[in-house]
């Protein structure tokens, strides 16, 4: 029986070596991890890796080239976004009790909808 690692057991290198999703896909995840790639974007800001998580398992890198995230919320849903930080990888963990995250196309500016 193989025991899966959860988000707390992944190092920064583990997360950054996950498969990269096709740039033009739109995907939904239970939660997401945000991690600086420590590479500079042509804008002068650091590039951000957005890692999709399902059932507490990091699945893929949804984007590793953006320097800007636009967060969209349904104003009628009274959505509450929460965030904590994973110790081993230092990734920021965005989550919500009842919502999912829809990550748009991997461009310099990316949209994440909390649905």
C-alpha positions as CSV (number, residue, x, y, z in Angstrom):
1,X,0.0,0.0,0.0
2,X,1.4,3.4,-1.0
3,X,0.9,6.2,1.5
4,X,0.4,9.6,-0.3
5,X,2.2,12.6,1.0
6,X,0.0,15.6,1.9
7,X,0.8,19.2,1.4
8,X,2.8,19.4,4.6
9,X,5.3,16.7,3.5
10,X,6.3,18.4,0.1
11,X,9.4,20.5,0.0
12,X,9.7,23.5,-2.2
13,X,11.7,21.5,-4.8
14,X,9.0,18.7,-4.7
15,X,6.3,21.3,-5.5
16,X,8.2,23.0,-8.2
17,X,8.9,19.6,-9.9
18,X,5.2,18.7,-10.2
19,X,3.8,18.4,-13.8
20,X,2.9,21.7,-15.4
21,X,-0.6,22.0,-16.7
22,X,-1.1,23.2,-20.3
23,X,-1.1,27.0,-20.3
24,X,-4.5,27.4,-22.0
25,X,-6.5,25.1,-19.6
26,X,-8.9,26.2,-16.9
27,X,-8.9,23.9,-13.9
28,X,-10.7,23.6,-10.5
29,X,-9.1,22.7,-7.3
30,X,-10.1,22.2,-3.6
31,X,-7.3,24.5,-2.5
32,X,-4.2,26.1,-4.0
33,X,-0.7,26.8,-2.9
34,X,1.1,30.0,-3.9
35,X,4.9,29.8,-4.1
36,X,7.5,32.3,-5.3
37,X,9.6,30.7,-8.1
38,X,12.4,33.1,-7.1
39,X,12.7,34.1,-10.7
40,X,12.2,37.6,-12.0
41,X,9.4,38.4,-14.4
42,X,10.1,41.0,-17.1
43,X,7.9,43.4,-15.0
44,X,10.5,43.3,-12.2
45,X,8.2,41.3,-9.9
46,X,8.8,37.7,-8.8
47,X,7.0,35.0,-10.7
48,X,4.5,33.0,-8.8
49,X,3.8,29.3,-9.0
50,X,0.2,28.3,-8.5
51,X,-0.1,24.7,-7.4
52,X,-3.5,23.0,-7.7
53,X,-4.5,20.7,-4.7
54,X,-7.2,18.1,-4.6
55,X,-8.0,16.1,-1.5
56,X,-4.9,17.6,0.2
57,X,-2.6,16.3,-2.6
58,X,-0.7,18.7,-4.8
59,X,-1.6,17.7,-8.3
60,X,0.0,20.0,-10.7
61,X,1.5,23.4,-11.3
62,X,-1.4,25.4,-12.8
63,X,0.9,28.4,-13.6
64,X,4.5,29.2,-13.0
65,X,4.9,32.4,-15.0
66,X,2.5,34.9,-13.5
67,X,3.5,38.0,-11.6
68,X,0.0,39.1,-10.8
69,X,-3.2,37.4,-9.5
70,X,-6.7,38.8,-9.8
71,X,-9.0,37.2,-7.2
72,X,-12.7,37.0,-8.2
73,X,-15.5,36.4,-5.8
74,X,-19.2,36.1,-6.2
75,X,-20.5,39.1,-4.3
76,X,-23.7,37.4,-3.3
77,X,-22.0,34.3,-1.8
78,X,-20.5,35.9,1.3
79,X,-17.3,33.9,0.5
80,X,-14.6,33.9,3.1
81,X,-11.1,33.1,1.8
82,X,-8.6,31.8,4.3
83,X,-4.9,31.5,4.1
84,X,-2.2,29.8,6.1
85,X,1.5,28.8,5.4
86,X,2.9,25.4,5.0
87,X,6.1,25.1,7.1
88,X,8.3,22.8,5.0
89,X,7.8,24.5,1.6
90,X,6.9,28.0,2.8
91,X,4.0,27.9,0.4
92,X,0.9,30.0,1.1
93,X,-2.2,27.8,1.3
94,X,-5.4,29.5,0.1
95,X,-8.5,27.6,1.2
96,X,-12.2,28.0,2.1
97,X,-14.6,25.8,4.0
98,X,-17.2,25.6,1.2
99,X,-15.6,26.9,-2.0
100,X,-13.3,25.7,-4.8
101,X,-10.8,27.6,-6.8
102,X,-11.0,28.0,-10.6
103,X,-7.6,28.9,-12.0
104,X,-7.6,30.6,-15.4
105,X,-5.2,30.4,-18.3
106,X,-1.5,30.7,-17.4
107,X,-0.6,34.2,-18.5
108,X,1.4,37.0,-16.9
109,X,-1.8,38.1,-15.1
110,X,-3.9,35.2,-14.0
111,X,-7.5,35.1,-12.6
112,X,-8.5,32.8,-9.8
113,X,-12.2,32.6,-9.1
114,X,-13.4,31.4,-5.7
115,X,-16.5,29.5,-6.7
